[in-house]
């Protein structure tokens, strides 16, 4: 058997994405180059790894086995890299971190501080949605994940490093903008712009309203915080967002926080990884930085008030 790591890498990308096209985009290759690598691997193994039904491709039984072993191989290679980086110390190394899209409003600043301390460290940052983060955790594809609520049913080591208050935002000239301690019942008269199904913010919002027996009327559904903010400014409805995402709009007077009873919804930011994962010196240093220093760097976090 004369297979190469490159062939396994390309095959694994196709298997994860269920698409030759998406694998080509992920690997920055042409689709013919991806197809060629997979065909060469099939020739070396003398088995078919994929089958096509309609426009979709699926792993064959042999493909499932190869995918299983390829993940183990790359896990061993990652562990070897971790051990070698540990021997080199913090002067060099790589940090792979994946964060929820909302966390991208503050994570670059924290990475900047960390990078100044350890300029030899190469940082790879992936900003993505909750579904992808859960997949990366399950398949151990990254060093650390930063998100809101940790998933249930997964063996994780997760630690809180920062508060993440959710607030209700409105245009500055909204009729409720100057009211104090607005009763929750009044929110039933409003339309809310919401994130997509499965997002942490959407789940927290729906859970909160259900617990307080408040009917929430939803209008536009959007896949990003920016779209929600733009929609609120356009007076399409109210938004419920992490306060970290709206600091610029508050400063510029484009949005205001409504003073609603029972708000903000108090959540937290977690840094996590699979239980038992061997962290590199770099990843452990960044995790320690978040858990021991960030609260001091941030000072007293948001003091909720109607802007």
N, C-alpha and C positions, 0 to 999 in steps of 0.2 A: 504494500500500500504506500503510495507516494503522494499524499495530499499535502497542501500547504495551509499555513495559518490564514493567508489572504483568501483562499477559497472558503475556508470555514467562516471568516468574517463576513464575506459577501453573502454566503448562504444564510447565516444567522440573521442578517439584516432583512433579507427577503422573507424569511420565516416570521420574524417579528412584525413586519409591516404588512404581510400578506399581499405584497405587491412588488414587482420588479421595478416599477416606475418610482415608487416612494423609496425603495432601497437605493436606487441610483441617485436620487436627490440627497439622501442622508449621507452617502459615501462620496458625493461629488464625482460620480462616474457617469458615463453614458449608459443607457439601458442595454445596448448590445454588449458592452464590456461586462455588465453584471450577468447577463444571460450566458456569456462565454465562460465565466468563472464557475457558474453553477453547472453547466454542461460538462466542464472538465472534471469537477468533483464527482458528478454522477458517473462519468466514464471510469474514473479511478476506483470508485466503490462498486461499480457494476450494478447499480440500483437506480430506480427513479425516485427522486426526492419530492417532487411536486406533481399534482394532477390538476388539470383545469376543468372546471364545470361552469359552463357559460362564460362569463367575464371574470369569474373569481378563481383564485388558485388556492389549493389546500395541500397541506403536508400529507404525504403517504405514510404508511406505517413505518417504513424505513426512514423517511424524513423526520418523523417524530423522534426516533431513536438517535439519529445524527444530531438533531437540534438539542436533545438532552445532553449528549456528551460534549457538544461544542460549548455549551454554557459552562459545563464543569471545567473544560480546558481553559476557557478565558477567565474563569474564577481563580484557577490556580495561577495563571499568569499575572492577574491583578495582585494576588497575594505575594507572589515573588517580587513584583515591583514594590509593594509596600515594605517588605522586609529589606530590600536593597536601599530604598529611600530612608528607612529608619537608620540604617548604618551610616548614611550620608549626613543625617541630622536635618535641622530646619533650614540650612543654607540653600538647599535645593529641594525639588519635589514638585508634586502636582496636587492641586485641590480640585476635586470635581464636586460641585454643589448644584442641587436642583431646588428651585423655590417656586411657591405659588405665585401667580401673576401679581397679586396684591402686595406681596413682600418685596417686589422689585422697586417699590417706592422708597425703601430704606436700606435694603441689602447692599447696593453699590457703595454707600457711604461706609458701612461697616467693613466691607471688603477692602476699601481704600485704606482704612486705618491698619488693617491686618497686613496688607501688601507693603505698606511703608515700613513695617517692622521686619518683614521677611521678603525683601525685594527679589530674591532668587526663586520664589515660589511662582509657578505657573497656575493661574486660576481659570477653570472652565465653568462658566455659569449658564445653566439652562433654566429659563423662565417659562413655565408651562402651566397647564391646568391640573386640577386635582386628580382626574382620571389617569393622566400620564404619570403623575408623582406616585400614585399607588402601584402602578405597573413597575416603575423603576425600583420601588422598595421591594416588591415581590420578587423581582428578578435580580436584585442586588447590583443594579447598573450604575450606581453613583455612590460617592463617599457619604454625603450627608444630604438630607432633605429638610427643607424648612416649609412648614405649612401650619394651618390653624389646628383643627381637631385631628388627632392621630386616629387612624382607622382601627376598627375593632377586628379581632380575630387574626391579627398579625403579630408575631413575636418581635417586639421593637424595644429599643432603648430610646426613650423620648424625654426631653427636659424642657421646661418653660424658661424662656430668656427675656420675654418682653410682653407687655400688655397689648391687646389688640381690640380696642373698643369700637363697636359698631354704632353709628349715629344716623339719624334721619336728616337728610339734607333737602333744601328747597331753594327756589330763587329768592333773593333778598326781599322782593316785593310781594311774597306770598302772604295771604291773609293771616296765616298762623305765625308769621315770622317774629312778631313782637309779643306774642302771648307767652305766659309763664306757666310751667307745670301743666301742659296740655293733657287732658284726659285721653287715655288710650282709645276710648270709644269714639272719639272724634276722628280717628284715623280711618274708620270705616267709610267715611265720606270722601276719602282721597284715593287716587290711583297711584300705584307703585310701579316703578320701573325696576325690573329684577334681572339678576344674572341668570345664566343658563342652568338647566336642571343638573344637579350633581355638584355644583360649586359649593364651597364651604359657606360662603356668605348667604347663598340662597337657602341652604339647609337650615342655617341658624335662624334666618328670618322666618321661615315657615314654622319652625319648631316654636319660636317665641310667640308668634301670633296664635298658634294652636293652643299653647299652654294658657294663654290669657283669654281664650274664647273670643278672639277678635277676628272678624272676617276681613281678609285682605283682598282688595280688588287689584289685579295685576294688569298692567298695560303692556308696554313694550318689553320684550325679553332680549337681552343683549349679552354678547360673549366677552365683554371687557368692561372694566371700571370706567375707562375713558368714554365709552359710548353711553353709560349711565349718566355720567356727569354732564355730557353734552345734551342729553335728553332732558335732564332736570333744568338746565339753563334755558332750554327751548320751551320750558313750561309744559312738557308732556306728562309730568307727574312728579311724585316725590321719589327719592332714592334712599336706600339703606346701604351705607358703605363703611368700610374701615376708615377711621379718622386719618390714618396715615396717608390715604389716597387723595385727600382734599385740602392739604395745607396751603398749596399755591392758590387755589380758588377762594379759600377763606381770606387770604391776605389781599387778594385783588378785589374782593367784594363781589365775586360772581356767584357764590353760594353762601348759604347760611345754615347753621345747625339748629333744628327746632328743639325747643325745650319741652320734651315729652316725658310724662311720668313713666317710670321704670326704665328709662334710657339714660346712658348708653347700655347696650347689651355687652357685658364684660366677657371678652374672650382673651386668649393668649396665643402667642407665637411659640411654636415648638421646634427644636432641632432634634432630628431623629435619624436612626439607622437600624438595620436589622440586628436583632439580639445576637450577641456572640461574634459580630463582625470584627475583624482585626483592622483597626484604624491605623492609617499611616501616622507618622509623627506630625505631619502637616495637618491632616484632618483632625487629629486629637487636639492640636494646639488651637485650631479655629473653633472647635466645639467648646473647649475650655474658655476661650475668649468670649464666646457668646454667653455662656452660663455664669461666668464670674465677673465680667467687666461691663457688659452692655448696659445693665440697669444703672450703673454709676455714670457711664458716658451719656446716657439719655437724660439723666436727672429724673425729676418727677415727671411722669408721663402726662398725657392729656388731662386737663381739668375740664370736664364737660360743662359747656355753657352755650347759650344761644348767641351765635356770632352776630 
